[in-house]
Amino acid sequence: MEGKETNKTERVTLRLTPGELARINKKCKSSTCRKLSEYMRLLLLGKPVSVVTRDRSADELMLEVTRLRVELSRLGNNSNQATKRLHALSQIAEFRDHLHRQDSHNEEVLSVLGQVKLVINKLADRWLQ
């Protein structure tokens, strides 16, 4: 019957101090258990508990990648709007002015792409370690 899961119908009550509960909750959150009851059950039955370790530098890197992705999305939207505007222009003077603005926008895009390349290289280096 060990391989087959059955409904859990029995209850065990345990009294803890707020500090003890906080410590248990903290350890539970660092595990792969989704519920405190699952975590407690594994501990009480002497079964192994998988613990997730977080790499803070990887978290910071992911925040940077997310920021760059948002920036690229913004630049992409601007580029799409500029392209639509180029197709709608009818006067040559207006076209030249817009083309000049588009050139500066393209420089900004290249700068952000350079940052993305650096971050991706960092990720690749870390991944290959």
Backbone bond lengths (Angstrom), bond angles and torsions (degrees), N, CA, C in turn:
res aa  C-N    CA-C-N  psi(-1)  N-CA   C-N-CA  omega(-1)  CA-C   N-CA-C  phi
1 M - - - 1.439 - - 1.525 110.86 -
2 E 1.342 117.49 -6.95 1.460 120.31 -178.73 1.515 111.77 -67.26
3 G 1.334 119.22 -36.02 1.448 122.36 -177.79 1.518 112.59 -74.97
4 K 1.315 116.97 -21.33 1.460 121.06 -176.13 1.523 109.86 -99.64
5 E 1.353 115.45 129.43 1.470 118.59 179.01 1.517 109.79 -81.45
6 T 1.321 115.24 138.06 1.455 120.28 175.98 1.515 108.45 -121.11
7 N 1.310 115.37 163.01 1.467 119.44 177.26 1.517 109.55 -65.23
8 K 1.290 114.44 141.77 1.463 120.00 179.25 1.527 107.59 -93.49
9 T 1.329 114.77 112.83 1.462 119.08 -175.66 1.521 112.95 -111.39
10 E 1.316 117.29 -15.03 1.462 120.40 -177.13 1.518 110.24 -94.57
11 R 1.323 116.00 146.04 1.460 122.11 -176.92 1.522 109.88 -120.60
12 V 1.337 115.57 141.70 1.462 122.51 175.08 1.516 106.54 -123.27
13 T 1.325 117.23 130.34 1.458 121.16 179.61 1.519 108.80 -105.47
14 L 1.316 115.61 137.73 1.451 121.59 -177.59 1.519 108.03 -136.78
15 R 1.315 116.95 130.61 1.466 120.89 178.27 1.521 109.44 -99.74
16 L 1.334 115.19 134.13 1.461 121.77 -179.18 1.517 109.80 -133.42
17 T 1.312 115.51 158.47 1.465 119.08 171.56 1.532 107.06 -79.05
18 P 1.330 117.55 160.25 1.472 119.35 177.62 1.533 112.61 -56.97
19 G 1.319 116.61 -36.35 1.463 120.41 178.50 1.520 112.36 -65.62
20 E 1.343 115.48 -42.78 1.464 119.50 178.95 1.528 110.74 -63.20
21 L 1.327 115.50 -44.19 1.463 119.78 179.61 1.529 110.71 -62.68
22 A 1.325 116.67 -39.80 1.470 120.40 179.01 1.527 110.48 -62.58
23 R 1.330 116.79 -42.67 1.473 120.65 179.06 1.526 111.18 -63.92
24 I 1.332 116.06 -42.83 1.470 120.09 179.67 1.527 110.00 -65.58
25 N 1.333 117.15 -43.31 1.469 120.52 178.83 1.522 111.35 -61.59
26 K 1.330 116.32 -39.74 1.466 120.60 179.65 1.525 110.30 -62.79
27 K 1.339 116.24 -44.90 1.463 120.13 179.14 1.525 110.95 -67.09
28 C 1.322 116.50 -36.58 1.463 120.83 178.57 1.532 110.27 -63.32
29 K 1.331 116.45 -42.25 1.468 120.30 -179.21 1.520 112.25 -67.04
30 S 1.334 116.84 -25.03 1.463 119.22 178.47 1.530 111.38 -85.39
31 S 1.328 116.79 -1.29 1.464 120.60 178.68 1.532 109.36 -99.41
32 T 1.322 114.96 178.86 1.464 119.78 177.75 1.527 111.78 -88.75
33 C 1.319 117.72 -0.04 1.465 121.64 179.78 1.525 109.97 -70.66
34 R 1.332 115.27 136.86 1.457 118.75 -179.25 1.526 112.12 -88.48
35 K 1.321 116.86 -20.92 1.464 120.26 -179.00 1.526 109.62 -130.14
36 L 1.328 115.04 150.01 1.459 120.82 177.95 1.525 110.42 -61.21
37 S 1.332 117.24 -38.48 1.469 119.86 -179.37 1.529 110.93 -62.51
38 E 1.319 117.02 -38.48 1.466 120.44 177.91 1.529 110.22 -64.49
39 Y 1.327 116.73 -43.63 1.466 122.19 179.42 1.527 110.64 -61.88
40 M 1.339 116.55 -48.83 1.469 121.02 -179.07 1.529 110.92 -62.52
41 R 1.322 116.92 -40.63 1.460 121.17 -179.59 1.533 110.36 -61.03
42 L 1.334 116.47 -45.23 1.468 119.84 179.01 1.528 111.33 -62.03
43 L 1.336 116.76 -43.82 1.466 120.20 179.54 1.523 111.72 -63.09
44 L 1.329 115.96 -48.05 1.464 120.10 -176.59 1.525 112.40 -65.40
45 L 1.317 117.16 -32.21 1.461 120.43 -179.74 1.525 112.38 -89.78
46 G 1.335 116.62 3.97 1.458 120.97 176.64 1.519 113.97 69.94
47 K 1.311 116.80 24.02 1.468 120.35 179.12 1.525 109.38 -90.19
48 P 1.324 116.82 156.32 1.473 119.07 -178.86 1.531 111.99 -68.65
49 V 1.319 114.74 141.72 1.467 121.78 177.43 1.522 107.23 -113.31
50 S 1.324 116.06 122.32 1.468 120.30 178.35 1.518 109.10 -78.27
51 V 1.324 115.10 131.38 1.464 120.76 -178.75 1.522 108.67 -111.99
52 V 1.319 115.12 135.29 1.457 121.25 178.16 1.519 107.99 -93.83
53 T 1.316 116.15 126.75 1.464 119.30 175.28 1.517 107.71 -106.22
54 R 1.325 116.23 133.99 1.459 121.68 -177.68 1.518 109.01 -105.86
55 D 1.301 114.99 135.71 1.452 122.05 176.54 1.527 107.34 -95.90
56 R 1.331 116.60 109.12 1.470 120.25 -176.51 1.518 112.28 -59.97
57 S 1.328 116.63 -38.25 1.465 118.39 -179.41 1.526 110.18 -65.86
58 A 1.339 117.48 -33.92 1.466 120.39 176.23 1.522 110.10 -68.37
59 D 1.337 117.17 -37.75 1.465 120.47 176.82 1.521 110.67 -62.03
60 E 1.341 116.45 -43.72 1.463 120.17 179.26 1.522 110.50 -64.42
61 L 1.315 116.20 -38.19 1.454 120.66 178.62 1.527 110.69 -65.31
62 M 1.334 116.55 -39.71 1.464 119.86 178.31 1.527 111.14 -65.86
63 L 1.333 117.85 -36.37 1.463 120.45 175.75 1.526 110.38 -62.47
64 E 1.320 116.51 -41.16 1.465 120.81 178.91 1.526 111.03 -65.70
65 V 1.333 116.93 -42.15 1.466 120.56 177.93 1.526 110.13 -62.74
66 T 1.322 117.01 -40.82 1.460 120.76 178.15 1.521 110.71 -62.80
67 R 1.328 116.78 -43.72 1.467 120.37 178.83 1.529 110.86 -61.23
68 L 1.327 116.06 -43.15 1.462 119.71 179.48 1.527 111.81 -66.61
69 R 1.321 116.62 -35.94 1.464 119.75 178.00 1.521 111.00 -63.82
70 V 1.329 116.68 -41.63 1.467 120.86 177.61 1.525 110.06 -63.55
71 E 1.327 116.01 -42.65 1.466 120.67 179.44 1.526 110.92 -63.39
72 L 1.328 116.78 -42.34 1.466 119.96 177.77 1.521 111.49 -63.72
73 S 1.311 116.48 -38.40 1.461 120.50 177.73 1.524 110.51 -62.25
74 R 1.339 115.95 -43.41 1.465 120.63 178.59 1.520 110.47 -61.76
75 L 1.331 116.05 -45.45 1.461 120.14 179.89 1.527 111.49 -64.97
76 G 1.314 116.75 -37.10 1.466 120.51 177.19 1.515 111.71 -63.25
77 N 1.332 116.50 -42.20 1.466 120.19 177.48 1.522 110.36 -61.80
78 N 1.332 116.08 -45.07 1.465 119.86 178.90 1.524 110.94 -60.72
79 S 1.315 116.57 -41.86 1.460 120.80 -179.65 1.528 110.95 -64.33
80 N 1.321 117.12 -41.49 1.468 120.60 177.60 1.524 111.11 -62.44
81 Q 1.327 116.40 -42.74 1.463 119.89 178.45 1.524 110.71 -63.19
82 A 1.332 116.81 -40.36 1.465 120.70 179.81 1.526 110.71 -64.53
83 T 1.309 116.64 -40.46 1.466 120.12 179.26 1.522 110.56 -64.14
84 K 1.320 117.10 -43.62 1.467 120.46 177.44 1.523 110.36 -60.49
85 R 1.326 115.82 -40.90 1.469 119.96 -179.62 1.527 111.18 -65.74
86 L 1.326 117.55 -40.59 1.468 120.78 177.99 1.528 111.11 -58.68
87 H 1.310 116.35 -38.12 1.463 119.92 179.56 1.521 112.00 -71.83
88 A 1.316 116.91 -24.14 1.461 120.42 -176.70 1.530 113.39 -92.40
89 L 1.329 117.91 -9.74 1.464 120.73 -175.91 1.525 111.66 -69.76
90 S 1.332 114.07 144.33 1.460 118.09 179.16 1.522 112.61 -121.48
91 Q 1.336 118.79 -21.97 1.466 121.43 -178.08 1.523 109.71 -105.20
92 I 1.316 116.63 136.74 1.459 122.25 -175.86 1.531 111.94 -64.95
93 A 1.323 119.16 -41.17 1.469 121.20 179.52 1.527 110.54 -60.64
94 E 1.306 116.09 -42.56 1.463 120.70 178.46 1.536 109.58 -64.78
95 F 1.321 116.23 -37.19 1.457 121.49 179.60 1.526 110.90 -62.61
96 R 1.333 117.66 -44.55 1.469 121.75 -179.88 1.529 111.40 -62.48
97 D 1.334 115.79 -43.34 1.464 120.34 179.26 1.528 110.43 -61.41
98 H 1.306 115.32 -44.57 1.457 119.51 -179.09 1.529 110.61 -67.85
99 L 1.316 116.86 -37.11 1.455 120.69 178.35 1.530 111.02 -62.86
100 H 1.331 117.00 -38.48 1.470 121.51 177.12 1.537 110.65 -63.21
101 R 1.328 116.81 -43.76 1.470 120.80 177.69 1.530 110.38 -63.87
102 Q 1.335 116.21 -38.36 1.460 120.05 179.59 1.528 110.85 -64.69
103 D 1.324 117.55 -36.81 1.464 120.90 177.77 1.531 111.08 -61.77
104 S 1.341 116.97 -44.09 1.468 119.20 179.14 1.533 110.49 -66.88
105 H 1.327 115.94 -34.59 1.467 120.15 176.95 1.533 109.72 -64.59
106 N 1.319 116.79 -41.54 1.466 120.65 179.36 1.524 111.05 -62.76
107 E 1.332 117.64 -36.86 1.467 120.93 176.52 1.527 110.64 -62.57
108 E 1.333 116.08 -40.12 1.468 120.75 178.12 1.532 110.11 -63.98
109 V 1.326 116.18 -42.32 1.466 120.73 178.70 1.528 110.08 -60.90
110 L 1.322 116.90 -44.47 1.464 120.27 179.54 1.525 111.55 -63.09
111 S 1.326 117.15 -36.53 1.462 120.95 177.81 1.529 110.83 -63.40
112 V 1.339 116.10 -46.51 1.471 120.07 179.91 1.525 110.05 -65.69
113 L 1.312 117.32 -39.17 1.462 119.85 177.93 1.526 111.03 -62.51
114 G 1.333 116.96 -34.83 1.462 120.44 174.98 1.515 111.35 -62.80
115 Q 1.341 116.57 -41.29 1.465 120.68 177.45 1.528 110.34 -64.15
116 V 1.334 115.97 -41.93 1.463 120.42 179.14 1.525 109.82 -60.98
117 K 1.308 116.62 -42.48 1.464 120.66 179.45 1.528 110.81 -60.59
118 L 1.342 117.14 -42.99 1.466 120.33 178.50 1.528 111.50 -61.25
119 V 1.340 116.53 -45.04 1.466 120.70 -178.69 1.524 110.18 -65.34
120 I 1.311 116.36 -42.15 1.466 119.47 179.30 1.527 110.21 -63.47
121 N 1.327 116.86 -39.33 1.467 119.91 176.94 1.525 111.06 -62.82
122 K 1.351 117.13 -40.12 1.470 120.31 176.91 1.526 110.33 -61.71
123 L 1.345 115.67 -44.96 1.464 119.90 179.25 1.527 110.51 -60.74
124 A 1.312 116.36 -43.46 1.463 120.20 -179.42 1.524 110.60 -63.44
125 D 1.336 116.82 -43.65 1.466 119.90 178.79 1.520 111.20 -60.79
126 R 1.333 116.47 -44.10 1.467 120.51 -179.56 1.526 110.25 -66.47
127 W 1.315 116.82 -40.65 1.461 121.46 -177.92 1.523 110.74 -63.85
128 L 1.336 116.46 -36.89 1.461 120.80 -175.69 1.525 113.38 -81.77
129 Q 1.330 118.66 -6.34 1.469 121.25 -179.80 1.504 111.05 -71.48
